[in-house]
Amino acid sequence: MSDSFVTYNPGTMVDVIDVTLFKYNHYDNLIWTKCLNQVDYMPVREDEIIINPYQLQMLLDVNFERELNRLKSVNFDLVHKDASSLFFLIKMLEDFENLKWIKLSLNRKRHFSRMVEDYSGSTRQIKYSFKILKMTARLSHMLPIDVVRSLNKILKKVSLVDMQKPYHTIKLKTVVIALEAALNTVDMNDEQAEALSHILDCFDSKMEGDNPEVLFVTDW
């Protein structure tokens, strides 16, 4: 990667996430109930609400201070089976620093599991499940402005931008397919090819799997 390219945290692109809470999980049900009683939420439909990150952060800090202090030393991706939703929600609030909205959905199923098998280590651990719904990909946050501007004609050829406006709302899989097509079919110099590869590297496997709606923003 070119030294001029920006070291980028993919989590900064995330705008909206969808988190499922389980009624018959102790902490999940507590979080859900306290949201209904303490937060000025937006109802979506039965058992679905929308809150902002500040509201959730305040709710967790006020109601679960002791539990959160105990969990500070736990790693994020795969953790010991005793970790709860409290830990994962706090970590997501930290990692997704530009998060705008959180959709919370209550699942009333009695039988559920967040356990996953770690076959290499022969252990059972928890991996928290959430879905990324919306993202903003600003190329100027990933690349120097002069490099971004040199890419615009290439991005136009694969329908990621037009010359009327410097942004386009599109599904992430479509973005990835278009960038890969550009690399394989459009004439470009080495710096441009490396820049497109760098943009692709900024989308992690979680994002690609969730296939959120992306506000794709270039710069003239």
C-alpha positions as CSV (number, residue, x, y, z in Angstrom):
1,M,0.0,0.0,0.0
2,S,1.2,3.5,-0.8
3,D,2.6,5.5,2.1
4,S,0.2,8.3,1.2
5,F,-2.9,6.2,1.6
6,V,-4.8,6.6,4.9
7,T,-4.8,4.0,7.6
8,Y,-8.5,3.5,8.0
9,N,-10.9,2.1,10.6
10,P,-13.8,0.5,8.7
11,G,-16.0,1.0,11.8
12,T,-16.1,4.7,11.2
13,M,-18.2,4.1,8.1
14,V,-21.1,2.5,10.0
15,D,-24.2,4.8,10.4
16,V,-27.0,2.4,11.5
17,I,-27.0,-1.1,13.0
18,D,-29.7,-3.6,13.9
19,V,-29.3,-5.4,17.3
20,T,-31.5,-8.3,18.4
21,L,-32.2,-8.6,22.2
22,F,-33.7,-11.8,23.5
23,K,-36.6,-11.6,26.0
24,Y,-35.5,-14.7,27.9
25,N,-31.9,-13.5,28.3
26,H,-31.5,-11.7,31.7
27,Y,-29.5,-8.7,30.5
28,D,-31.2,-8.4,27.2
29,N,-34.5,-8.2,28.8
30,L,-33.2,-5.6,31.3
31,I,-31.8,-3.4,28.6
32,W,-35.0,-3.6,26.6
33,T,-37.2,-2.8,29.6
34,K,-35.0,0.1,30.7
35,C,-35.0,1.5,27.1
36,L,-38.8,1.5,27.1
37,N,-39.0,3.2,30.5
38,Q,-36.0,5.6,30.4
39,V,-35.4,6.5,26.8
40,D,-37.3,8.8,24.4
41,Y,-37.2,6.1,21.7
42,M,-38.8,6.0,18.2
43,P,-41.2,3.1,17.8
44,V,-40.9,1.1,14.5
45,R,-43.4,-1.7,15.0
46,E,-44.2,-4.1,17.8
47,D,-41.0,-5.1,19.6
48,E,-38.9,-2.8,17.5
49,I,-37.5,0.6,18.5
50,I,-34.9,3.1,17.3
51,I,-32.6,5.0,19.7
52,N,-29.4,7.0,19.2
53,P,-25.9,6.0,20.5
54,Y,-25.9,8.7,23.2
55,Q,-29.1,7.5,24.7
56,L,-27.8,3.9,24.8
57,Q,-24.5,5.0,26.3
58,M,-26.2,6.9,29.0
59,L,-28.6,4.1,29.8
60,L,-25.8,1.6,30.1
61,D,-23.6,3.9,32.2
62,V,-26.3,4.7,34.6
63,N,-27.8,1.3,35.1
64,F,-24.9,-1.1,34.6
65,E,-21.8,0.7,35.9
66,R,-20.6,-2.2,38.1
67,E,-21.0,-4.8,35.3
68,L,-19.3,-2.7,32.8
69,N,-16.3,-2.1,35.0
70,R,-15.9,-5.8,35.4
71,L,-16.0,-6.4,31.6
72,K,-13.4,-3.8,30.6
73,S,-10.6,-6.3,30.2
74,V,-12.5,-8.8,27.8
75,N,-11.5,-9.0,24.1
76,F,-14.2,-8.0,21.6
77,D,-14.6,-10.5,18.7
78,L,-14.8,-13.8,20.5
79,V,-15.0,-13.8,24.3
80,H,-15.5,-16.0,27.3
81,K,-18.9,-17.5,27.5
82,D,-19.9,-15.4,30.5
83,A,-19.7,-12.1,28.6
84,S,-23.1,-10.5,28.1
85,S,-24.8,-8.0,25.8
86,L,-23.6,-5.2,28.0
87,F,-20.0,-5.8,26.8
88,F,-20.8,-6.0,23.1
89,L,-23.0,-3.0,23.1
90,I,-20.3,-0.8,24.8
91,K,-17.7,-2.1,22.4
92,M,-19.9,-1.3,19.4
93,L,-20.4,2.2,20.7
94,E,-16.7,2.6,21.0
95,D,-15.8,1.1,17.6
96,F,-18.6,2.7,15.5
97,E,-17.7,6.2,16.5
98,N,-19.9,7.8,13.8
99,L,-22.9,5.7,14.5
100,K,-26.1,7.6,14.2
101,W,-28.9,5.2,15.0
102,I,-29.4,1.8,16.6
103,K,-32.4,-0.3,15.9
104,L,-33.3,-2.7,18.8
105,S,-35.5,-5.7,18.1
106,L,-37.0,-8.0,20.9
107,N,-37.0,-11.7,20.0
108,R,-39.5,-13.6,22.2
109,K,-38.3,-17.1,21.3
110,R,-37.6,-19.2,24.4
111,H,-34.8,-21.2,22.8
112,F,-31.8,-19.3,21.4
113,S,-28.1,-19.5,21.5
114,R,-25.2,-17.1,20.9
115,M,-22.7,-19.9,21.4
116,V,-20.3,-20.8,18.6
117,E,-17.8,-23.6,18.4
118,D,-14.1,-22.8,18.2
119,Y,-13.0,-26.0,16.5
120,S,-9.3,-25.1,16.6
121,G,-9.4,-24.6,20.4
122,S,-12.2,-27.1,21.2
123,T,-14.1,-24.4,23.2
124,R,-17.5,-22.9,23.1
125,Q,-17.7,-19.1,23.1
126,I,-20.1,-16.2,22.4
127,K,-20.0,-14.2,19.2
128,Y,-22.5,-11.3,19.3
129,S,-24.9,-11.0,16.3
130,F,-25.8,-7.6,14.8
131,K,-26.4,-6.3,11.3
132,I,-25.1,-3.2,9.7
133,L,-28.0,-1.5,7.9
134,K,-26.4,1.8,6.6
135,M,-22.9,3.1,6.0
136,T,-21.2,6.2,4.5
137,A,-18.0,5.6,2.5
138,R,-16.2,8.9,2.0
139,L,-13.2,8.3,-0.3
140,S,-11.5,11.4,1.0
141,H,-11.2,9.6,4.4
142,M,-9.4,6.7,2.7
143,L,-7.2,8.4,0.1
144,P,-5.5,11.7,-0.6
145,I,-7.8,14.1,-2.4
146,D,-5.7,14.2,-5.5
147,V,-5.9,10.4,-5.8
148,V,-9.7,10.5,-5.2
149,R,-10.1,13.0,-8.0
150,S,-8.0,10.9,-10.4
151,L,-10.5,8.0,-9.8
152,N,-13.7,9.9,-10.7
153,K,-13.7,9.0,-14.4
154,I,-13.0,5.4,-13.6
155,L,-15.8,5.4,-11.0
156,K,-18.2,6.9,-13.5
157,K,-17.4,4.2,-16.0
158,V,-18.7,1.6,-13.5
159,S,-21.7,3.7,-12.5
160,L,-20.5,4.4,-8.9
161,V,-20.8,8.2,-9.4
162,D,-22.1,10.6,-12.0
163,M,-20.8,14.0,-12.9
164,Q,-23.9,15.8,-11.5
165,K,-23.4,14.9,-7.9
166,P,-20.4,13.5,-5.9
167,Y,-22.4,10.8,-4.1
168,H,-24.5,7.8,-4.8
169,T,-26.6,5.5,-2.6
170,I,-26.0,1.9,-3.4
171,K,-25.8,-1.6,-1.9
172,L,-22.3,-2.6,-0.7
173,K,-22.1,-5.7,-2.9
174,T,-22.8,-3.6,-5.9
175,V,-20.0,-1.3,-4.9
176,V,-17.6,-4.2,-4.5
177,I,-18.6,-5.8,-7.8
178,A,-18.2,-2.4,-9.6
179,L,-14.7,-1.8,-8.1
180,E,-13.5,-5.3,-9.0
181,A,-14.9,-4.8,-12.5
182,A,-13.0,-1.5,-12.8
183,L,-9.8,-3.2,-11.8
184,N,-10.3,-6.0,-14.4
185,T,-11.6,-3.9,-17.4
186,V,-10.7,-0.2,-17.2
187,D,-7.3,1.2,-18.2
188,M,-5.6,2.9,-15.3
189,N,-2.1,3.5,-13.9
190,D,-0.6,1.7,-11.0
191,E,-1.5,4.3,-8.4
192,Q,-5.1,4.2,-9.4
193,A,-5.2,0.4,-9.3
194,E,-3.6,0.4,-5.9
195,A,-6.1,3.1,-4.7
196,L,-9.1,1.0,-5.9
197,S,-7.6,-2.1,-4.1
198,H,-7.2,0.0,-0.9
199,I,-10.9,1.0,-1.1
200,L,-11.9,-2.7,-1.4
201,D,-9.7,-3.5,1.6
202,C,-11.6,-1.0,3.7
203,F,-14.8,-3.1,3.5
204,D,-14.4,-6.0,5.9
205,S,-16.1,-9.4,5.6
206,K,-18.8,-8.4,8.1
207,M,-19.8,-5.5,6.0
208,E,-19.9,-7.5,2.8
209,G,-21.9,-10.2,4.5
210,D,-24.5,-7.8,5.8
211,N,-24.7,-5.9,2.5
212,P,-25.8,-2.5,3.9
213,E,-27.0,0.5,1.9
214,V,-23.9,2.7,1.3
215,L,-23.7,6.4,0.7
216,F,-20.7,6.4,-1.6
217,V,-19.1,9.8,-1.6
218,T,-16.3,11.0,-3.9
219,D,-14.7,14.5,-4.2
220,W,-14.5,16.8,-7.2
